Amino acid sequence: MTSTDHEPAAPPRIRTFHPRRGRMTSRQLDALERLWPTYGLTVPEAPGVPIDPAELFGRRAPLVLEIGSGMGDATAAMAADDPDRDYLAVEVHTPGIANLLDLVGRQGLTNVRIAEGDALDLVRMLPAGSLDAVHVFFPDPWPKTRHHKRRLIQPTHVALLRSRLAPGGTLHCATDWAEYAESMRRTLTDDPELVNAHPGWAPRPAHRPVTKFERRARTAGREIFDLVYHRAVAGTGG
Ligand SMILES: C[S@@+](CC[C@H](N)C(=O)[O-])C[C@H]1O[C@@H](n2cnc3c(N)ncnc32)[C@H](O)[C@@H]1O
């Protein structure tokens, strides 16, 4: 008998995503095969070796974490417009990862890396205070009340994200789901170390590219909500 025999089983993990399959185009398959070894990293499910961003990118630069990069269009566009910062995208959907690799390859971007796996596991592997910004654009809204526990923006996840932000660093969320937006605002405002950069919703920032999700929402007449919060700088009250 081992010492673990009497330990209660760990509760099942509550995921913020639905595992989904998806067919890849030949272009995406090709990008995955050629570019994954250079730009990709796998997020282990068990606690992994800490990530050294300077080693990952081969330089020391402000780091932006893009959670749930989807098909990667926004990540590639922002990274191309912002060469002095590095972009670490994390996604679970393989065709989206492959699509971003293809964009990175075609545009010759050197400031993008792509992690495959759960963003929350990846964040735990990053050093405290290592992020200049975290982007959570159009996270799955999980609209049913019984699924709210799957949402990315909830107090424990926000505390984890905030711990990896540098003082003054930015947490930027966007959603087209009004009720989730209200819940995000409450959660972010209640966090003891986050400060809203605006009196309420943030104006739509020009640097956030329009993706399929925003286009669809606009076509359906839904409003888009941006929330921009900064991690307080000690001694300045924010
Ligand atoms: C609605 S899509 C939005 C994609 C993209 N941000 C955009 O605006 O086009 C949300 C994405 O988040 C990903 N996702 C959800 N939870 C995640 C997690 N814990 N780690 C990594 N990706 C996640 C999903 O796979 C999905 O592709």
The ligand as an ORCA input file, in Angstrom:
! r2SCAN-3c Opt
* xyz 0 1
  C     -14.748     32.530    -28.941
  S     -13.102     32.121    -29.335
  C     -12.325     33.712    -29.599
  C     -11.055     33.648    -30.391
  C     -10.273     34.932    -30.584
  N      -9.833     35.515    -29.333
  C     -11.051     35.949    -31.390
  O     -11.423     36.999    -30.830
  O     -11.257     35.701    -32.582
  C     -12.470     31.617    -27.761
  C     -11.237     30.751    -27.891
  O     -10.677     30.522    -26.603
  C     -10.130     29.208    -26.581
  N      -9.992     28.830    -25.163
  C     -10.965     28.758    -24.230
  N     -10.455     28.403    -23.032
  C      -9.115     28.266    -23.230
  C      -8.038     27.895    -22.359
  N      -8.247     27.642    -21.073
  N      -6.807     27.834    -22.881
  C      -6.580     28.097    -24.195
  N      -7.554     28.450    -25.067
  C      -8.811     28.530    -24.572
  C     -11.130     28.387    -27.370
  O     -10.553     27.207    -27.881
  C     -11.533     29.376    -28.481
  O     -10.750     29.208    -29.649
*
